[in-house]
């Protein structure tokens, strides 16, 4: 399974072959440098470790700087392993959006925007209380959360006020509309979790994987 580390840049729209305007998310998906290749003989599993986005060496520990130097790479901000990487690469290689092509389906993994502390109306879409006679201060409250004498406790998973957003989410089966290798950009149909400037993972779709190359 192939994948890349990228950065969400923003949204725009492009025209498909039929002339329809399609909303897309622009992702800076390279260059990704191969930092390490794990094999069954040395690590008991197969994976490729990629690094993305340059970083000052002074902001990285000595251990990580030593790890980066083994592959001939400078310090990077993001490191991610992709298991069973279907491309043949070695440490020091550079991969980019060219590993995908227009029409491929991908999964996008990101962290949603943080919304801070939110009540049940906004967080869980509760209706709230009636604005009728006798209702005093219960317009946006959850109401009773107990279960009387049976079972005698609050049911697990009950919607309550709390921190909203800032959770890792995966959006599946997004189609790649265009690949711009010169600019290291992927134009992906639809929306991707996170704010502009957040890091995202773009991997081959698990439900609609790329067809194997013909020999």
Protein Blocks (a to p, Z undefined) as FASTA:
>chain_A
ZZdddddfbdcddddfkopacddddddfbdcddfbdcdfklnopacddddehiadfklpc
fklmmmmmmnopacdfbdcddehiabdcdehiacdfklpcehiacddddddddebjadfk
lmnopgbjaddehiahilmcgbjabehjbnoiacehiacdddeejiacddehiacfbdcf
knopacdehjdeddehiacdddddfklccddddZZ
